[in-house]
Amino acid sequence: MNIKSQKLIAIFEAMADGVCIISQEYIIEFMNRAMVKNFGEGIGKKCYKVLENNDKICPRCKASDVFNGETLHREIHNPATHKMFDVIETPLKIEDGAVSKLSIYRDITQKKKQDERLRA
């Protein structure tokens, strides 16, 4: 691991938001502490198993769009955790030229509950 990689990992670990990196084979390559707290340890496992508790690729999965260069921003209800997340997914070009998917998960569950209470 080079110094740039070490700095990037330190930044991701300092973030309150969950961060994960997923390969084109849907394998989790990295999870920061916040991500592990929400979903459990998943490095080396299929993302759909860890993040959604599914045995196959999720029907709403947009990974192929991200691997083709798109950056996505959306809200996701995660049935495995019973939480709402604001998710940003963006392509991450690795040193060898391969493209992985960098995902940032912000837990917005409490904000959504507050919004519901205010509307009621």
Contact map, one row per residue, 1 for C-alpha under 8 A:
111011000000000000000000000000000000000000000000000000000000000000000000000000000000000000000000000000000000000000000000
111111000000000000000000000000000000000000000000000000000000000000000000000000000000000000000000000000000000000000000000
111111100000000000000000000000000000000000000000000000000000000000000000000000000000000000000000000000000000000000000000
011111110000000000000000000000000000000000000000000000000000000000000000000000000000000000000000000000000000000000000000
111111111000000000000000000000000000000000000000000000000000000000000000000000000000000000000000000000000000000000000000
111111111100000000000000000000000000000000000000000000000000000000000000000000000000000000000000000000000000000000000000
001111111110000000000000000000000000000000000000000000000000000000000000000000000000000000000000000000000000000000000000
000111111111000000000000000000000000000000000000000000000000000000000000000000000000000000000000000000000000000000000000
000011111111100000000000000000000000000000000000000000000000000000000000000000000000000000000000000000000000000000000000
000001111111110000000000000000000000000000000000000000000000000000000000000000000000000000000000000000000000000000000000
000000111111111000000000000000000000000000000000000000000000000000000000000000000000000000000000000000000000000000000000
000000011111111000100000000000010000000000000000000000000000000000000000000000000000000000000000000000000000000000000000
000000001111111000000000000000011100000000000000000000000000000000000000000000000000000000000000000000000000000000000000
000000000111111100000000000000000000000000000000000000000000000000000000000000000000000000000000000000000000000000000000
000000000011111111000000000000000100000000000000000000000000000000000000000000000000000000000000000000000000000000000000
000000000000011111000000000000000100000000000000000000000000000000000000000000000000000000000000000000000000000000000000
000000000000001111100000000000000110000000000000000000000000000000000000000000000000000000000000000000011110000000000000
000000000000001111110000000000111111010000000000000000000000000000000000000000000000000000000000000000011100000000000000
000000000001000011111000000001110110000000000000000000000000000000000000000000000000000000000000000001111000000000000000
000000000000000001111100000111110010000000000000000000000000000000000000000000000000000000000000000001110000000000000000
000000000000000000111110000111100000000000000000000000000000000000000000000000000000000000000000000111100000000000000000
000000000000000000011111111111000000000000000010000000000000000000000000000000000000000000000000000111000000000000000000
000000000000000000001111111110000000000000000000000000000000000000000000000000000000000000000000001110000000000000000000
000000000000000000000111111000000000000000000000000000000000001000100000000000000000000000000000001110000000000000000000
000000000000000000000111111000000000000000000000000000000000000000000000000000000000000000000000000000000000000000000000
000000000000000000000111111100000000000000000111000000000000000000000000000000000000000000000000000000000000000000000000
000000000000000000000111111110000000000000111110000000000000000000000000000000000000000000000000000000000000000000000000
000000000000000000011110011111100000000001111110000000000000000000000000000000000000000000000000000000000000000000000000
000000000000000000011110001111100000000000110000000000000000000000000000000000000000000000000000000000000000000000000000
000000000000000000111100000111110000000000100000000000000000000000000000000000000000000000000000000000000000000000000000
000000000000000001111000000111111111000011100000000000000000000000000000000000000000000000000000000000000000000000000000
000000000001100001110000000001111111000000000000000000000000000000000000000000000000000000000000000000000000000000000000
000000000000100001000000000000111111100000000000000000000000000000000000000000000000000000000000000000000000000000000000
000000000000101111100000000000111111110000000000000000000000000000000000000000000000000000000000000000000000000000000000
000000000000000011110000000000111111111100000000000000000000000000000000000000000000000000000000000000001000000000000000
000000000000000001000000000000111111111111000000000000000000000000000000000000000000000000000000000000000000000000000000
000000000000000000000000000000001111111100000000000000000000000000000000000000000000000000000000000000000000000000000000
000000000000000001000000000000000111111100000000000000000000000000000000000000001000000000000000000000000000000000000000
000000000000000000000000000000000011111111000000011000000000000000000000000000001000000000000000000000000000000000000000
000000000000000000000000000000000011111111000000010000000000000000000000000000000000000000000000000000000000000000000000
000000000000000000000000000000100001001111100000010000000000000000000000000000000000000000000000000000000000000000000000
000000000000000000000000000100100001001111111110010000000000000000000000000000000000000000000000000000000000000000000000
000000000000000000000000001111100000000011111000000000000000000000000000000000000000000000000000000000000000000000000000
000000000000000000000000001110000000000001111100000000000000000000000000000000000000000000000000000000000000000000000000
000000000000000000000000001100000000000001111110110000000000000000000000000000000000000000000000000000000000000000000000
000000000000000000000000011100000000000001011111110000000000000000000000000000000000000000000000000000000000000000000000
000000000000000000000100011100000000000001001111111100000000000000000000000000000000000000000000000000000000000000000000
000000000000000000000000010000000000000000000111111111111100000000000000000000000000000000000000000000000000000000000000
000000000000000000000000000000000000000000001111111111110000000000000000000000000000000000000000000000000000000000000000
000000000000000000000000000000000000001111001111111111000000000000000000000000000000000000000000000000000000000000000000
000000000000000000000000000000000000001000000011111110000000000000000000000001010000000000000000000000000000000000000000
000000000000000000000000000000000000000000000011111111000100000000000000000001110000000000000000000000000000000000000000
000000000000000000000000000000000000000000000001111111100000000000000000000000010000000000000000000000000000000000000000
000000000000000000000000000000000000000000000001110111111100000000000000000000000000000000000000000000000000000000000000
000000000000000000000000000000000000000000000001100011111000000000000000000000000000000000000000000000000000000000000000
000000000000000000000000000000000000000000000001100001111100000000000000000000000000000000000000000000000000000000000000
000000000000000000000000000000000000000000000001000001111110100000000000000000000000000000000000000000000000000000000000
000000000000000000000000000000000000000000000001000101011111100000000000000000000000000000000000000000000000000000000000
000000000000000000000000000000000000000000000000000000001111100000000000000000000000000000000000000000000000000000000000
000000000000000000000000000000000000000000000000000000000111110000000000000000000000000000000000000000000000000000000000
000000000000000000000000000000000000000000000000000000001111111100000000000000000000000000000000000000000000000000000000
000000000000000000000000000000000000000000000000000000000001111111000000000000000000000000000000000000000000000000000000
000000000000000000000001000000000000000000000000000000000000111111100000000000000000000000000000000010000000000000000000
000000000000000000000000000000000000000000000000000000000000111111110000000000000000000000000000000000000000000000000000
000000000000000000000000000000000000000000000000000000000000011111111100000000000000000000000000000000000000000000000000
000000000000000000000000000000000000000000000000000000000000011111111111000000000000000011100000000010000000000000000000
000000000000000000000001000000000000000000000000000000000000001111111100000000000000000000100000001110000000000000000000
000000000000000000000000000000000000000000000000000000000000000111111100000000000000000000100000000000000000000000000000
000000000000000000000000000000000000000000000000000000000000000011111110000000000000000001100000000000000000000000000000
000000000000000000000000000000000000000000000000000000000000000011111111000000000000000001100000000000000000000000000000
000000000000000000000000000000000000000000000000000000000000000001001111100000000000000111100000000000000000000000000000
000000000000000000000000000000000000000000000000000000000000000001000111110000000000001111000000000000000000000000000000
000000000000000000000000000000000000000000000000000000000000000000000011111000000000011110000000000000000000000000000000
000000000000000000000000000000000000000000000000000000000000000000000001111100000000011100000000000000000000000000000000
000000000000000000000000000000000000000000000000000000000000000000000000111110000001111000000000000000000000000000000000
000000000000000000000000000000000000000000000000000000000000000000000000011111000001111000000000000000000000000000000000
000000000000000000000000000000000000000000000000000000000000000000000000001111100111100000000000000000000000000000000000
000000000000000000000000000000000000000000000000001100000000000000000000000111111111100000000000000000000000000000000000
000000000000000000000000000000000000000000000000000100000000000000000000000011111110000000000000000000000000000000000000
000000000000000000000000000000000000000000000000001110000000000000000000000001111100000000000000000000000000000000000000
000000000000000000000000000000000000011000000000000000000000000000000000000001111110000000000000000000000000000000000000
000000000000000000000000000000000000000000000000000000000000000000000000000011111111000000000000000000000000000000000000
000000000000000000000000000000000000000000000000000000000000000000000000000011101111100000000000000000000011100000000000
000000000000000000000000000000000000000000000000000000000000000000000000001111000111110000000000000000000011100100000000
000000000000000000000000000000000000000000000000000000000000000000000000001111000011111000000000000000001111100000000000
000000000000000000000000000000000000000000000000000000000000000000000000111100000001111100000000000000001111000000000000
000000000000000000000000000000000000000000000000000000000000000000000001111100000000111110000000000000111100000000000000
000000000000000000000000000000000000000000000000000000000000000000000011110000000000011111000000000000111000000000000000
000000000000000000000000000000000000000000000000000000000000000001000011100000000000001111100000000011110000000000000000
000000000000000000000000000000000000000000000000000000000000000001001111000000000000000111110000000011100000000000000000
000000000000000000000000000000000000000000000000000000000000000001111110000000000000000011111000001111000000000000000000
000000000000000000000000000000000000000000000000000000000000000000000000000000000000000001111100001111000000000000000000
000000000000000000000000000000000000000000000000000000000000000000000000000000000000000000111110111100000000000000000000
000000000000000000000000000000000000000000000000000000000000000000000000000000000000000000011111111100000000000000000000
000000000000000000000000000000000000000000000000000000000000000000000000000000000000000000001111110000000000000000000000
000000000000000000000000000000000000000000000000000000000000000000000000000000000000000000000111110000000000000000000000
000000000000000000000000000000000000000000000000000000000000000000000000000000000000000000001111111000000000000000000000
000000000000000000000000000000000000000000000000000000000000000000000000000000000000000000001111111100000000000000000000
000000000000000000000011000000000000000000000000000000000000000000100000000000000000000000111100111110000000000000000000
000000000000000000001111000000000000000000000000000000000000000000100000000000000000000000111100011111000000000000000000
000000000000000000001111000000000000000000000000000000000000001001100000000000000000000011110000001111100000000000000000
000000000000000000111100000000000000000000000000000000000000000000000000000000000000000011110000000111110000000000000000
000000000000000000111000000000000000000000000000000000000000000000000000000000000000001111000000000011111000000000000000
000000000000000011110000000000000000000000000000000000000000000000000000000000000000001110000000000001111100000000000000
000000000000000011100000000000000010000000000000000000000000000000000000000000000000111100000000000000111110000000000000
000000000000000011000000000000000000000000000000000000000000000000000000000000000000111000000000000000011111000000000000
000000000000000010000000000000000000000000000000000000000000000000000000000000000011110000000000000000001111110000000000
000000000000000000000000000000000000000000000000000000000000000000000000000000000011110000000000000000000111111100000000
000000000000000000000000000000000000000000000000000000000000000000000000000000000011100000000000000000000011111110000000
000000000000000000000000000000000000000000000000000000000000000000000000000000000000000000000000000000000011111111000000
000000000000000000000000000000000000000000000000000000000000000000000000000000000000000000000000000000000001111111100000
000000000000000000000000000000000000000000000000000000000000000000000000000000000001000000000000000000000001111111110000
000000000000000000000000000000000000000000000000000000000000000000000000000000000000000000000000000000000000111111111000
000000000000000000000000000000000000000000000000000000000000000000000000000000000000000000000000000000000000011111111100
000000000000000000000000000000000000000000000000000000000000000000000000000000000000000000000000000000000000001111111110
000000000000000000000000000000000000000000000000000000000000000000000000000000000000000000000000000000000000000111111111
000000000000000000000000000000000000000000000000000000000000000000000000000000000000000000000000000000000000000011111111
000000000000000000000000000000000000000000000000000000000000000000000000000000000000000000000000000000000000000001111111
000000000000000000000000000000000000000000000000000000000000000000000000000000000000000000000000000000000000000000111111
000000000000000000000000000000000000000000000000000000000000000000000000000000000000000000000000000000000000000000011111
